[in-house]
Amino acid sequence: MKRNEGRHLALYLEKRYSGLSNGEIGSLFGRIRSSGVTKASGRVEEKMKKDAGIRVLVGSIMSKVTA
């Protein structure tokens, strides 16, 4: 994983499963603007479309979180 990819992945998962607003998520992650949350989440979604390794990683995390 490249620098910040782990953080972006955490933002993506938080946005997908928490029910919190982007502003609330941004506050949890240290004053990230709501647009930054959207952008980071979108980057993860785009990477998942192109990279099977990221899809497997996200699927593995999601299965543990939702189990």
Secondary structure, DSSP 8 states (H G I E B T S, - for coil): --TTHHHHHHHHHHHHHS---HHHHHHHTSS--HHHHHHHHHHHHHHHHH-HHHHHHHHHHHHHHH-
